[in-house]
Amino acid sequence: MTHPRDREAAVFSAARRLPAGQREDYLDQACAGDAALRQWVKDLLRANENAGNFLREFAPEAQEPSEAAVPPSPGATLRKAIAGLEKPGDRIGRYKLLQKIGQGGCGVVYMAEQEEPIRRKVALKVIKLGMDTESVITRFEAERQALALMDHPNIAKVHDAGTTDTGRPYFVMELVRGVKITGFCDENNLPTRDRLDLFVQVCQAIQHAHQKGVIHRDIKPSNILVTVNEPGSPGVPKVIDFGIAKATQGRLTDQTLFTAFEQFLGTPAYMSPEQAAMTTLDIDTRSDIYSLGVLLYELLTSKTPFDTQELLRAGLDEMRRTIREKEPIRPSTRLGAMRDADLTTVANHRQTEAPRLVHTLQGDLDWIVMKALEKDRARRYETANGFARDVQRYLADEPVVARPPRKLYLLQKLVRRNKLAFAAVASVTVALLLGLGLSTWLFAKEKRARNNEAQLRVQAQASENHARGEAEHAQASSTEAKMTLEASDFSQAVRLSSEGNYADALPYLARILSANPTNNAALTRLATLLTYHSWMVPAVILNHSNWVYSAEFSRDGKRIVTASYDFTARVWDAQTGLALTGPLNHEGWLESAEFSPNGKWVLTGSHDGNAWVWDAQSGQPVRGPLKHGGPIHRAHFSPDGTRIVTASEDGTARVWDALNGQPLAGVLEHGGIVQSAQFSPDGKRIVTASFDNTARVWDAQSGLPLTGPLRHDRTVLSAEFSPDGERIVTASWDKTARVWDAQNGLPLTGPLRHDGLGWSAQFSPDGERIVTTSMDKTARIWDARNGQLLAPLLKHESTVRSAYFSPDGERLVTASADGTARVWDVRTGLCGPACR
């Protein structure tokens, strides 16, 4: 049951945010005839202004309206706010106050100077004198504890804490000299892709907070400041203000932090439906996902889904109903509805033209945002990392998880919103259909009786004519189909040859000549290819119905296992290309599949968060699932087959006992998605690759890092040991692969460059060659010692996701987004300068 004081607090909180001229209309609606409540709120508003506006929000020029301070009940004495006694030049502990840089309802923030043991400028936050009530101190302590748990480059760090001489608590944190994220993007006219890069970093910071058990609950632009470390460098977002943060389990302090039923916490435009409901429903991390969705909406359109001022003018109840029930329009639709001048301004801030900006948002970006803004939190992204990963999939031109809602789902939502209308329409419709159906049945019965006799006469003649016509048509269709196929094949062969894909053109020419050996055009084209071009031809092509993410040989080289976006892994004969088992099915797409060292098992990892071990002969599961807690990008056996390491979207790699599925070593944690993890040849080390732009080497037993990070300029997707364990090769979205010393983490060769984003890199079994793959649709073979290109490019029709040598080093298998894995003979076709 709602306590009267909670309603008074909520009405006061909403009224004080409105301009003075709009408050009377709002109170007429919100108080609804309750004269005592109306008078009490008006008295409190006057007291609020007379007390020096001490309830005004923090940094008005940079902040948006946030949580209201809870007022006392009617009849209670309103404590007069006393301005803080501290002034520039004063000291709090070992910190000298330089200037006041902001204040909120209960706290003041100063720029201060720490003089020992090191000299640096910091931000010091202290409770205002006179505001040190039990509830305020408890919330202040919760913010201090929440920030102290964090250790992330995109979250402001806490350095120190204590109490003043008057007993008021304070804490000292990193001084962030920055601009709120939306202002930074507009002032610098950042293109949409750069805004998305900043947003991904914010998601990774919020994911870190969630992993530490903290929900922010007030994500908005003014709580995300972007700072520039040096001129010309990209901005670094910093998440601040955990003032209303909540623990996912346990408590942030030893004191009880009580949030009254129906107390309004957060900023209306960024508030999730479950926050607006103000019920006993527990708020979880998916509430922050919704707020991140609003932030992305504003970064893309310069507008929030629901305008803050309109929400406040509507009154408390209507505001809550809008947030809980009204569906926001898609970002691209929001842009299309703007006035031409406003849309042009928004486009100019993103260095593009208005029609192009609308087109950019249509499709994937629309659905990514709308998935995060789902009213039903079960339909949002499960984690902030999952949200970030979908944005990165968009940036890499990969398929995104977000999809348009099904028509059935939209119909269900429409029915739920209009139950009475649908019930009435359904009743009338049923009655009409019953009457119409009975009349139609009687009429049809009579008509059928009249027509049956005529039809029987016609059928005999028609059967004879049909048989004759079918024979003639079949002959003509067969001839036409052959000619059409022949012309289509020749057109494809010409197109592929003009694009330099000579090997891909050969099968089309072969099919033409097998059906019509006298086709002179095909014969001439084939002779030209064979005479004047050097190329490598795939010996076997393995087909899936969607992207193939990985393909690897068994240890004896006789089989290949593939993993695909079609939610299956498959085992094939490496010589004939025939399937040896049925599909190994998952409930999510697969990026990883490999054989065990003894060849008896197949290990798969899927985006459904599970890794499974299968019988390689029968295709039946024998062990699992290993539940990582997030989508799995790679699963790998140790050299002796007794352990498994998995790499996941939750930012960790984990080691498991392969026999009983129990976790073994400590969690190997990165600052972003972990894309790959592999044991060293002796099984004593693990190398991981991550979206935090690094690869790292760990002790496989203790989980402790052994070297510094191996850094690229962008996401690192692959990291593999050489056969002797002395080197590591990495592949990155910065379009390079690099070779490193596995002991000290220093680079050994120059970068191996592609024309597109790099996806994978692997040593040959003798360690003398490296094969790399890329979004430029090629795999390339390099000299592992000097970085020279050795062989013609191995080409697919789309991104090449992975490439692995056979155990004898004589063949390669490549996996591609064109839906195929291809086996190549690399014993021939080696060349020198002509390949470079």
N, C-alpha and C positions, 0 to 999 in steps of 0.2 A: 504494500500500500504506500502511496506517495505521501511523504510528510509535508505539512503546509509550508515549512521553512524552505524546503527544496523548491517548491513552486515560486515562492517569493524571490529566492536567489536567482532562479532561471529568468524570471521576468525582468528583474533589475539588471542582470548581466546583459540581456539583449537590448534593453532600453538605453543603457549608458553608451552603447556603441553607435546609436543613431544620432544624426544632427538634431539640434534642439528643436527645430521647426517640425520634425516628423514624430516626435515622441508622443504628443497628445493623441494622434490617430492610432499609434501603436498601442497605447495604454487602453484606449476605448475597446480595441479588439481583444487584447490579451487578458484584461481584467474582467470583461464580460459581466458587468453589473456588480462586481465585488468592490464596493466603495472603500472598504477598509484597506483592502490590498492596494487599490489605486493610490490612496492617500499616503500609505506607508512607502510605496515606491517613489512617489514624487518627493516626499520628505528626504528620503535617502539620496535621491539624485541631487537635491540642493546641498545636502551635507557633503556629498562627494565633491562638488565643485568648490564649496567654501573651505574644504580641508586642503586646498592646494593641488587638486587634481592628482593626488598621490596614487590613484588607481589607474592612471593613464598607462597605456601599453608601452613596453620597452621600445626605445628608439623609433618614435613615430615615423620619421622620415624613411626608415628602412624596413619597418615591421608591418604586419597585417594584424587585425584584431585576433586576440587569443583568449585564453581562459579567463573567466571573471573571478575576482575575489568573492568569497561567500559573505554576504552582509549579515549583521546581527538581526535577530527577530525584532518585531515591533515592541517598543518599550525598553529594549536594551540600550545601554549607553554606547554610542559610536565613539570609539577611541580616536582622538585627533592624531593624524599622522604627524610625526615630528621629523623634520628634515635631518638627514644624517649629519652628525657632528664632524665627520671627516672632511678634509679639504686638501687640495693639492699642497704637497710639502709635508703632510702628516705621515706617520709611519704606522703600519699594522704589522706586527711581528718584525721580520727582517726585510720588509718591503716598503719602499718609499712611494707614496701616491703621487703621480704626475698630473693626471687629469681624469675627470669623469667622462666616460665614453658611452654610457647608457644607463637606463634604469627601467625596472619593471614595477609591478604592483607591490612587490615585497622586497626586492633586492636592488642593489646598486652595483654597477660594474665600473672599475677604474683601470686605467692604464697605470701600471706600477713598474718600479725598477727593483730588481733583485741585485744586491751588491755582493753577497757572498753565499755559498763558496764560489759561484760564478756570477759574472755580471751579465744580465740580460733583461729585456723588457717583457713583461707578462701581463695577463689580464687577471684582476682580483675581483671576485664577486663576494659581497657581504650583505647580510640581511639589514634592511633599514632599521634604524633606531625607532622603536615603537611598534614594529611589525613582528616582533619575535614571539608570536603566539606558538602554542604547541603544534598546531596543524601546519603553520608556515615553516617552523623549524624542521618538522618531519619531512615535508616535501623538499625543502632545501637540502637536507641530508640525503634524501633519495637521489636527487640530481647529482650531488657530489659523488655518491657511491656508484651510480650508473656510469659516469664519465671515468671514474677510476678503474673500472673493469675493462675499459677499451684500450686497445693497442693496435691502431690502424692508421695508415698515412692520411686517410680522408676523414678522420674524426679528431677534433681538438683534444689534446692531451692534458690531463691533470698533473701538475707538478708537486703541489703541496696543499695542506689544509690545516686549520687551527681555529682558535677563538680569539676575539678581540679582548681588550682589557675590560670591556663591559659585558663580556660573556656571550657576544653574538658570534655565531659560526661564520667562517669564510672559507673559500678555497681559491687556489691559484692555478690558472691553466694557461695553456699556450695562447699567446696573443696572435689572433688571426686578423691580418690587415687585408680585408677583402670586401667585395661587393656581392650582394645577393645574386644568386645564380641567374635569374631571369634578367636582371639589370646588366650583369656582365655580358651575357650573350647578345643583348640588344646594343649595348654600347660598342661592342667589338664587331657587330654585324656577323656573328658566327653562322656559317651554313648549317643546314639541318644535320649533316653527318657529324660535324664537330660538336653540336649540341647533344647528339646521341652518345658520343664518346664520353662527354662529361657526365651524362645521366648514368651510364654504365658504372662509372666510378662511385657515384652516389649509391647505387644499388649494392655494390660490393661493400660499402661502409655499413649500410643498414643490415646486410647479411651478417657482417661481423658482430654487430650489436645483438642480432637475434641469436647467433651462436653463443654469445655470452649470457643469454637469458634475459635480454632487455628489449622491450617494445618501446619505440620512441613516442608514438601517439600524437605528435605535433609536427609532422613533416610538411614543410612549406618553403617557398623560396627564401624568405628572410632567415630561416634557420639553416640555410646552406650557403655559405660564403665562398666565393671563388677568389683565390689569391694567386698572384703571379710572382714566382720566386726570382726571376731575372727577366729583363726585357727580351721579348722575342720568344720566350718559352711558353708552352701551353699552360692554361690556367689549371689550378689544382683545387677541386671542391673540398670544403671542410664542413662536416655536419656538426652543428652546435646545439645548445639549448635542449638538454634532456630534463627540463623542469617538470614535465608531467609524465615522465617515462614510467613504465610498469614492468615488474618482473614476471617472466613467464612461469617461473616456479620458485617457491620460497619467497623471501622478502629482500628488498634492496637495503633496508635498515632493520635494526632490532626494534625500532618503534613501530607502532601500528599506524599505517597511512590509510585512513578511511575515506573512501569516495562515496558520498551520499547518493542514494538512489535518485535518478533523474538530475544529477549534477552535470552541467554541460562542460566537458573538457575538450579542448581542441579548437580549431579554427573552422567555422562552418563550411566554407567552400572546399576545404581539404578533408572534411570529416567523413569517415566511412559510415555506411548505413547502420551497422551495428553500434557505432558510437552514438549516432543520432537517435537510435531507438531508446537509449537510456533505460534498459531493462536489466534483469539479472544475468543476461547472456554474457558470458565471459569474453573479453576482448583478447584476441590472439594476434600472432605476427601478420596474419592476412589483412588486418586493419591497416598496417603500414603499407602493404602492397597496394591497397586502394589509394592511399595518399600519394604514393609514388606514381600511380596512374594519373592522378590529377596534375602532379608536377610535370609529367611528360606531356600531357595535354596542353599545358600552358607553354612549355618550351617550344612546342610545335606550332601553336596558334596564337600565342600571346593572350589567350583567354582561358578562364577556368570553365569546367562544364556547367557550373551554376554560378552566376554572378553573386559576389558577397553582399553587395548593397541590396540587391533584389531579395536575397534570402532574409536579410535583417528586416527590410520593410514589410515582408509578408507576415511577420509575427512568428512566435516560437513554434506553435503547433504546425502551422503551414510549412515553416522551414524544415521541421523534422519530417513531415510527410513527403516533401519534395526530395530530400536526400534519400529517404527509405524507398520511395515508390517510383518516382519519375525517372525515366530512362534518358540519359544525356544523348545529345546528337553526336554523330561521328565527327572527329576533328576536320576531315576534308569538307563535310557538309557545313560545319561551323564557318570555315573560311569562305565557302561559296555564298553564304548568307550575309557576309559583311558588305558594307558600302564599298564602292570601288576605291575610294581614297584610302579607307582604312586597310583594305586588303593590299593595296600597293605599298603602304607603309610597312606592313608585316612582312611582305615579300622582300622589300629592300633591306630590312634588318637581317635577312637570311641570304643576301646576295643572289637573288633569283628573281624571275618574273612571276607575276601572280598566277597565271594558268599553270606554269610548271610546278609551283609550290603545291597547288591543289592536287595536281596529278601525282606528285611525289607521295602525298599522304594517303591517297586512295589505295585500298588493298591492304597490304601487310601492316603498315603503320597504323591504319585505322583499327584493324582487328587486334593488334598488340595492345593498344590503348584500351579498347573496349573490353578485352578479356580482364585487364587489371581493374576495370571499373564495374565489374559484375556486381549486382546487388547480392546475389547468393555467393558468399565467400568461398564455398566449396568449388565454384567454377572459376575462381581467380587463379593466378599462378600460385603454386604452393610455397615457393621461396623467392626472396629477392634475387638470389643467384639465377633461378629459373627465368625470372623476368629479364635480367640482364642478358642471359644467354640467348633469349629469343631476339632481343635487339641486336646482338652480335650476329645472329644468323641472318637477320635482314641486311646488316652491313656487309656480310660476306656473300650475299645473293644465294643463301641456302634456304630450303623450305622452313617456314616458321611453324611453331606449335599452334599459335593462335589461328583460329578459323572462324568464318562467319557462322553465327548460330543457325542450327537446322530450322527449317520451316515449321516442323512440328513443335519445337521448343518455343518459337515465336507465337504460334497459335495458342499454346498452353498458357503463356503469359498474358495474352490478350483476353482469354476466357477468364483467368483469375481476376483480372482487373474489372471485368464487366459481367459478373456472375448472374445478376438478376436479368439483365438484358438478354444474355445468351439463353437463359432458361426459358424466358417467354418466347423468343424466336424459335427455339427448339420445339416447344409444345405446338405452336402453330404449324411449323414445318412438318412435324410428324403427322398431324391431322390431315394436312393437304396431301401429303405423299400417300397416306392410306387411301383416301378417296380417289386420287388420281390413279393409283395402282390398280384398284378394283375395276375402275372404268376401262382402263387400258387393257386389262386382262380379258374382260368380256369381249371387247372389240377385236382384240387380236385372235381370240379363239374362233370367232366367226370368220374372220378374214383368212385364217390359215385353211379352214375347210374349203373355201372357194378356190384358193390358190393351189392346193395340193395336186389337183387333177391336171391343171395346166403345166405345173412344174414337171410332172412325170413325163409328159409328152416332149417337153423341151430337152430334158436331160439326155434322152437317147441320142438325139441329133448332136447335142453339144459334146458328148463323150467322143464321138467319132471325129468331130472337127478338132477337138482338143489334142487328141493323140497325134494327129497329123501335124498340127502346129508346134507341139512340143518338140518333136524330132527336128523340125527345121530350125526352131529357136535355139536348141541345144548346140547344134552345129555352128550357127552364127555366133553364139555367145562364146564358145570355146575359142574360135578364131579371133574374135575381138579381144578377149581376155589376154591371149598370148601376145597380141600386138601391143596392147596397153602396157602389160608388164615389161615387155622388151623396151618400149620407149621410155618408161619410167626408170628402169635400171640404167639405161644409157645416160639419161639426164643426171641421175645421181652420180654416176662414174665421172662424167664431165665436171660436175660441180666439185666433187671431192678432189679431183686432179688439179683444178684451178686453185684450190685452197692449199695445195701441197700435201694433202692426205692420200698419197699414192697407194699405200697399203690398204686403206679402207675402200679404194675404188676397185681393187682387184676382184672381190667376190661378186660385185655386180656384173663386171665384164664376163666372169666365168659362167654366171647363170645364163646370160644372153647366149653365149656360144654353145653351152650344153643343150639348149633348146633349138638353136638355129646356127649351126656351124658355118653357114654361108653369109652371116652378117658381116659385110666388109668393114663397116664403120667400127664395130667392136674389135675386129681383128687388128685394124690399124692402130686403134687406141691402145690395145694391149701390147703390141709390138713396141710402140713408142715408150710406154712405161718401163718395159723390161730392158730396153736398150739404153735409155738416156737418164734414168734416175736410180739413185741408191736409196733403199728403204729396208725396213725390217717388217716382217709379216708375222702376225700372231698365229701360232700353231694351233691354238685351241681358244674358242670363245665360249664363256659360261654366262648364261643369261638369267637375270632377275627381272621382276616387274617394276623395280624402282632403283634408286641409288644403290650402288654397292660400295660400302664403306671400307671393307678390308678383305684381303685374300691372302692366305698363307699356305705353304707346302707342309706336308707331314715330314717327319725326320728322315723317312726313306725316300721321299720325293715322289711317291706313287699316287698321293691323294692331295687334294686342295680343299680347304674349307673357306667359305665366304660368309660375310655378314652384310645385311642389307636393310635399307629403309622400308622394305616390304614386311618387316616384323619377323623375318626368318633368317636362320643360318642354314647352309646346305653343304653337304660333302660330295665331292666329285672325283671321278677318275682323271688324273692329271694328263693321261695320254689321249683318251677318247672324248673327254668332256661329258661323259654320261653321269647322271646322278646315282650315288651309291646308297643313299638313305632317303627317307622322306624329309620334309622340312622340319627343322628344329624351331618350334614356334615360341614366340614371346608375346607379351601384351604391349610392348613398345618397340620402336625400331632399334636395330643393333648396329653398333660401331665396331665391335670386337668379336673375333672368333679365332681360336687357335687349337692345335693338337697338343696333347700332353707329351712330355719327352719320350715316353714308351709307345706313343701312337695309339693307345687303347681308348683314350678319352678325348672329348672336345670340350673346351671351356668357352662359354659365351658371356658377354656383358651387354645389358640392354638399358634403354631409357626408361623402362618400367622400374628401375632401381634394383634389379636382381641379376646375380650371376649364377649360372647353372653349369653343372658338369654332366655330359652326355656320353653314352656308349657310342664310340665312333663306328661300330659295325651295324648296330640296330637302330641308332638314332633315338633311343629311349633315355630319359633323364635318369641318372644314377645318384646324383647328389645335389642338394641345394633346396631352396635358393639361399645364396649369401646376400643378405639384405643390407645394402650400404647406407640407405637413408636418402639418397639422391640419385638421379640418372647416372648410369655407369658408362663412361666413355672408353675404358680399356680394362681388360682382365688378362692377367699373364701368370703362367706357371713359373715356379722356380726351376733351376736346371735339374734338380733331382725329383721334381714333381710332387714334393711334400707340402709346398706352400703355394698360396695364390696371393697376388697383389691386385687390388682394384683401384681405379682412378675415377673420381666422381665430380659431378656438377656442384656438390656441396662444398667444394674447396679443399677436399682431403683425399689422401690415398690411404688404404687400409690393408693390412696383411692378415691372411686367414690360414688356418690349418686345412690343407686340402682334403684330409681324410674325414674330419668331423665337422668342418665348417665353423669352428670357433675362432674369434679374433685373437691375434697373437701380439704383435708389437704395438707400440704407441701409435697414435694417429699422426700421419705426415701431413702437415697443414700448410697451405699456400694462402695468398691473399686474393685468389680468384679461382675459377673453375680449374680442376686438374684434368688435363686432357689425356695424358698417358703416364704409365708407370711400368718399369721393366727391371728385373733382377740383373745383376752382373753375372758373367759366366761362372764365377765361383759361388754365387748365391749370397755373398756377404754384404753386398750393397744394393741399393735401389736408386734409380734415377727417375725423376718425375718432370713433367712439362706442364706449364700452367698459363692461364690467361692473364696472370700478373706479370707477364713478359719475361719470366725466368724459367730455367731448368735448375733442379737442385739434386745433390747426391746425399743419400742418407745411409746410416748404418741399419741394415735389415733386421738386426736383433733388438737394438735399443730405440730405434726411430729418431736418433739424433743426427743433425746435419754434419757432413764431413768436409764440405768445401763451401766457399762463398757461392752466391747465385751466379749461374751462367746467363748473362743478360743479352736479350735482343731488344730492338726498338718497338716491337709489337708482340702480340700473343705468340707463345711458343706452343706448338701443337704436337711435337714429336721429339723424343730423346731416347737414343739407343746406345748401348755399349758396343765397342768393337769386340771381335771374337776373343782377343787376349785380355780384354778388360782395361786396357791402358788408355783408350780414347773414348770420347763420347761425340756423337753427331746429333745436332739439333736442327729442326726445321721450323720456320716462323712465318707469320703473316707479313713480316717486313721484306718478303720475297727472297730470302736467303736461307741457305743451310750453312752451318759452321761446325768445325771440328775442334774439340777441346781436349786438354790433358785431364784425364779422369782423376788424377791425384791432387792437382793444385787448382784446377778450374781455369787455366789460362788457354787462350786460343792458339791453335797450332797452324792453321792455314788461313788464307783469305776467304771471304764469303763465296759460296757457290750460288750463283744468281739465276733466278727464273724471271719471266716476264709477268708473272702473277703471284698471288699469295701462295706461300709455301705450305704444304700439308704434311709431308713425311720424309724421312731420310733413314737409310739402313745400310750397314756395311755388308759386303760380300763375305762368304764363309772364310776366305783367306785374308780378309781385312785389307785387300789391295784396292778395292773399288767401293764406291758409294753410289746408291741409286736414290734420287730425290723425285718428289712429285709436286704438282702445283695446279692452281686454278687456270694456268695458261694452257691446260688440256694436254700436257706432256709429262712423261717421265724421262729423266736424264741420267746417264751413267758417267761418273767422274773418276779420275785417279785420286785415291784417298790421300796420297802423300803430297801432290803438288796442286791439286784442284783443277786439273785440265780435263776438258770434256773429251770422252773417249769414243762414243758411238753415236749413230744417228738417233734422233729423238723418237721415242715411242709415243705414238699419238692416239688419243681418244677423241670422241666428239664432244666431251664436256670435261669438267674438273676431274683430275686424277687424284683420288684420295689416298692411295697407298701403293707401295710396290715392295715385293720381297723376292730375294734370290732363292733358288732351289738349294738343297744342301750341297750339291756338287758345284754350284756356282754357274752352271751352264744354261739355266733358264731363269726367267723372271715372270712373276705373275703380278699384274696391275689391276687395281679396282677403281671404278669410275662412276661418276654421277650419270653417265649415259646408260646405266643399268646393266653393264657388262663387267666381267673380269676376263682378262686376256693373258694367255701364256705365250711368251716370246722366247725364241732361241737366240741367245746372246753370244754364241761361239763365233758367229760370222758377222760381218757388217762393221767391224771395228775400223775406225779411220783416224787420220791425224788432223792437220789444220783445216781440212775441208769441212769438218764437223763443227768448227767453232765460228 
